[in-house]
């Protein structure tokens, strides 16, 4: 069996590819960048999911497609990039997979689009996400539209299943995904201003295992949430302080204040720095609507069994602190090295 993993060089993608290779699967990866560690058993194609010709080539001869490629985060200089990569990219991969008669297609979505919205009750538990117009920003709109395209293909008879990770953490997150960025931000902050919301952390290796289970056993047109443990951010900060040994002053802030502050940071990035801000209004809106998403369906129908999160949190913090120390040593040894290098 031959499998294509789009976004296979990313954090979840790397662990998914490793798990597939360990099972003896023939894997091809399509990503805009090469992974930090290339596996000899894997075929790597470098390029974008917006390149229809390349996507068609990548899908050729493939039995299954895991579509993980996407643009994460909450800020880009041009917000339309979210739509282009997340929605149009999904359309491009779906079209090629359908033309290539792929036997199964796994679309990787996000927990950020699952929340209650006006006129709906329990939206996070039903197989369809809230409509795109209910989303809190450009990123979530693009992901909601992408999932809608995947669900529409399933309704049209194409064998699509949707996997939805919560907030994956773990070692070897070399590109620092949003969950790792959040942890590192608080590790480096002596005074921690935080919005106390529900955070569902999950080991990235459990996400990879869950995606494989969904591909093998999931019902076409259904969504499966792959989470771990739901904790208040205040509790996570307590655990981080204990694990890292770093002393912090943690100060909770109201949701309105957090959203206003994030909006100001975003405005400065948009108008002046053109660099990603430390917070966005969309991110705060997502946090304010966060709920304890159920993983019972994945457990019951797929046999999904995530591990306790505290050992993974410890492993993640050790990795982040080690990477931070290595970066500091490298900068001391090479003080004139430029970012372009």
C-alpha positions in Angstrom: 0.0 0.0 0.0 1.2 3.5 -0.9 0.2 6.6 1.1 0.6 10.3 0.5 1.0 12.6 3.5 0.6 16.3 2.6 2.3 18.4 5.2 4.4 15.4 6.2 7.4 17.5 7.3 5.4 19.3 10.0 5.0 18.4 13.6 2.1 16.1 13.4 3.1 15.0 9.9 6.6 13.9 11.0 5.2 11.7 13.8 2.5 10.3 11.4 5.1 9.5 8.8 7.2 7.8 11.4 4.3 5.7 12.6 3.3 4.7 9.1 6.9 3.7 8.2 7.1 1.6 11.4 4.0 -0.3 10.1 5.7 -1.1 6.8 3.7 1.4 4.8 5.2 2.9 1.6 5.0 6.7 2.3 5.3 9.7 0.0 5.4 13.2 1.5 4.4 16.5 -0.1 5.5 19.6 1.8 6.8 23.1 1.0 9.9 22.3 3.1 12.1 19.3 3.8 11.9 17.8 7.3 14.6 18.3 9.8 15.3 14.5 9.6 14.7 12.7 6.3 13.9 9.0 6.4 15.5 6.9 3.8 12.3 4.8 3.4 10.2 7.9 2.5 9.8 9.6 -0.8 9.9 13.4 -0.4 8.4 15.9 -2.9 9.0 19.6 -2.2 6.2 22.0 -3.2 2.8 23.5 -2.5 -0.6 22.0 -2.4 -1.6 25.0 -4.6 0.5 23.5 -7.4 -2.2 21.4 -9.1 0.3 19.7 -11.4 2.6 18.7 -8.6 -0.4 17.5 -6.5 -1.6 15.4 -9.4 1.9 13.8 -9.6 2.0 13.3 -5.8 -1.3 11.5 -5.8 -0.4 9.2 -8.7 -0.4 5.5 -7.7 -1.5 6.3 -4.1 -4.1 4.3 -2.2 -4.6 6.7 0.7 -4.1 10.4 1.3 -3.6 12.0 4.7 -4.2 15.7 4.1 -2.4 17.6 6.8 -0.9 20.5 4.8 -2.2 23.9 6.0 -1.3 27.3 7.2 -1.5 27.4 11.0 -1.4 30.4 13.4 -3.6 33.4 13.7 -1.7 36.1 11.8 -0.3 36.7 8.4 0.5 40.0 6.6 -2.1 39.0 4.0 -5.0 37.2 5.7 -6.1 35.8 2.3 -3.2 33.4 2.5 -5.2 31.4 5.1 -8.0 30.9 2.5 -5.7 30.2 -0.3 -3.6 27.5 1.5 -6.2 26.0 3.8 -9.3 26.0 1.6 -8.1 26.2 -2.0 -5.3 23.8 -1.1 -7.8 21.3 0.3 -9.9 21.7 -2.9 -6.8 21.0 -5.0 -5.8 17.9 -3.1 -9.4 16.5 -3.0 -9.8 17.0 -6.7 -6.5 15.2 -7.5 -7.4 12.4 -5.1 -10.8 11.9 -6.7 -9.4 12.0 -10.2 -6.8 9.5 -9.1 -9.4 7.2 -7.6 -7.8 7.2 -4.1 -9.4 4.6 -1.9 -9.5 6.6 1.4 -8.9 10.3 2.3 -8.2 11.7 5.7 -8.7 15.4 6.2 -7.0 16.9 9.2 -9.1 19.7 10.7 -8.8 21.7 13.9 -10.6 22.0 17.3 -10.6 25.8 16.8 -13.7 25.6 14.6 -15.7 23.5 17.1 -17.8 25.7 19.5 -21.3 26.6 20.4 -22.7 29.6 18.4 -25.9 31.6 18.4 -28.8 29.5 17.3 -27.0 26.2 18.0 -26.6 24.0 21.0 -23.8 21.4 21.4 -22.2 22.3 18.0 -18.9 20.7 19.1 -20.6 17.2 19.3 -22.3 17.0 16.0 -20.6 15.9 12.7 -20.8 19.3 11.0 -18.9 22.4 12.2 -20.6 25.8 12.7 -20.9 27.8 9.5 -17.9 29.8 8.2 -19.6 33.1 8.9 -19.8 32.1 12.6 -16.0 31.8 12.9 -14.0 34.3 14.9 -11.4 35.2 12.3 -9.7 34.5 9.0 -7.8 31.4 10.1 -10.9 29.6 11.5 -13.0 30.7 8.5 -10.5 29.1 6.2 -10.4 25.9 8.2 -14.2 25.7 8.5 -14.5 26.1 4.7 -11.8 23.4 4.1 -13.7 21.0 6.3 -16.9 21.8 4.6 -15.3 20.9 1.3 -14.1 17.6 2.7 -17.6 16.8 4.1 -19.2 17.8 0.8 -16.9 15.3 -1.0 -17.9 12.6 1.5 -21.6 13.4 0.9 -21.0 13.0 -2.8 -19.6 9.5 -2.3 -15.9 10.1 -1.9 -14.5 8.1 1.0 -13.4 11.0 3.3 -13.1 10.9 7.0 -12.1 13.9 9.2 -9.6 13.8 12.1 -9.6 16.8 14.5 -6.6 17.1 16.9 -6.9 19.4 19.9 -3.5 21.0 21.0 -0.7 18.5 20.3 2.5 18.8 22.2 5.6 16.7 22.5 9.3 16.6 21.7 11.0 17.5 18.4 8.7 20.4 17.5 11.5 22.2 15.7 9.2 24.7 13.9 7.4 25.6 17.1 3.7 25.1 16.4 1.2 27.4 18.2 0.9 25.1 21.3 4.7 25.0 21.7 4.9 28.8 21.1 2.4 29.3 23.9 4.3 27.1 26.3 7.6 28.8 25.4 6.1 32.2 25.8 5.0 31.4 29.4 8.3 29.7 30.2 10.1 32.9 29.2 7.8 35.3 31.0 8.6 36.2 34.6 5.2 38.0 34.9 2.5 35.8 33.2 -0.6 37.7 32.1 -3.0 35.0 31.1 -6.7 34.3 30.2 -7.8 31.3 32.2 -9.5 29.1 29.6 -9.8 25.3 29.0 -6.9 23.8 27.1 -7.0 20.3 25.8 -3.4 19.0 25.5 -2.6 15.8 23.7 0.6 13.9 22.9 1.4 14.4 19.2 2.2 10.6 19.0 -1.4 9.9 20.1 -2.7 12.2 17.4 -0.7 10.3 14.8 -2.1 7.0 16.1 -5.6 8.5 16.1 -5.3 9.6 12.5 -4.2 6.1 11.4 -7.2 4.6 13.3 -9.5 7.1 11.6 -8.1 6.1 8.2 -8.5 2.4 8.9 -11.8 2.3 10.9 -13.5 5.7 10.6 -17.0 6.1 9.1 -17.0 8.1 5.9 -18.3 11.6 6.5 -17.7 11.5 10.2 -15.4 13.5 12.4 -13.2 12.1 15.2 -11.7 14.4 17.9 -8.2 13.3 19.0 -7.6 15.0 22.4 -5.9 14.2 25.6 -6.7 15.9 28.9 -8.6 19.2 29.4 -7.0 21.5 32.0 -7.4 25.1 32.9 -4.5 27.2 31.7 -3.9 28.2 35.4 -3.2 24.6 36.2 -0.9 24.2 33.2 1.1 27.2 34.4 1.4 25.6 37.8 2.7 22.3 36.3 5.1 24.2 34.1 6.6 26.1 37.0 7.1 22.8 38.9 8.6 21.0 35.9 10.9 23.9 34.8 11.9 25.2 38.3 11.4 28.7 37.0 9.6 31.2 39.3 6.8 33.2 37.8 4.1 35.7 38.9 0.8 34.5 37.2 -1.9 37.2 36.8 -5.3 36.3 35.3 -6.9 38.9 33.1 -10.5 39.3 32.0 -11.4 38.1 28.5 -12.4 41.6 27.3 -9.1 43.0 28.3 -7.2 40.1 26.7 -9.0 40.6 23.4 -8.5 44.3 23.4 -4.8 43.9 24.1 -4.3 41.3 21.5 -6.1 43.5 19.0 -3.7 46.3 19.7 -0.7 44.0 19.2 -2.2 42.8 16.0 -2.7 46.3 14.7 1.0 47.2 15.5 2.0 44.1 13.5 -0.3 45.0 10.6 0.7 48.6 10.4 4.3 48.8 11.7 6.4 45.7 12.4 5.0 43.2 9.9 6.0 40.5 12.4 3.8 38.0 14.0 2.3 39.4 17.3 2.4 37.5 20.6 -1.4 37.4 20.5 -4.3 38.0 18.2 -7.9 38.9 18.7 -9.0 35.7 16.9 -6.9 33.6 19.2 -8.5 35.2 22.3 -12.0 34.7 20.8 -11.2 31.0 20.3 -10.0 30.7 23.9 -13.1 32.5 25.3 -15.3 30.0 23.5 -13.2 26.9 24.3 -15.0 23.9 25.8 -14.2 20.4 26.9 -14.5 18.5 23.6 -15.5 14.9 24.0 -13.2 12.2 22.6 -15.6 9.4 23.6 -16.6 8.7 19.9 -12.9 8.2 18.9 -12.4 5.9 21.9 -15.6 3.9 21.3 -15.5 3.5 17.5 -11.8 3.5 16.8 -10.2 2.2 20.0 -8.3 5.6 20.5 -6.5 5.6 23.9 -4.4 8.7 24.7 -1.8 8.6 27.4 -1.7 10.9 30.5 -0.5 14.3 29.5 1.7 15.3 32.4 4.7 13.1 31.3 4.3 14.6 27.8 4.2 18.1 29.2 7.4 17.4 31.0 9.0 16.0 27.9 7.9 19.0 25.9 9.3 21.5 28.4 12.6 19.7 28.5 12.8 19.8 24.7 11.9 23.6 24.6 14.4 24.5 27.3 17.1 22.4 25.6 16.4 24.0 22.3 16.4 27.5 23.9 19.8 26.7 25.6 21.3 25.4 22.4 20.2 28.5 20.5 21.7 30.7 23.1 25.0 28.8 23.0 25.0 29.0 19.2 24.4 32.7 19.2 27.3 33.2 21.6 29.6 31.1 19.5 28.5 32.8 16.2 27.6 36.4 17.2 27.6 37.7 13.6 25.5 35.0 12.0 22.6 36.5 10.2 19.0 35.3 10.1 19.3 34.7 6.4 21.8 32.0 7.0 
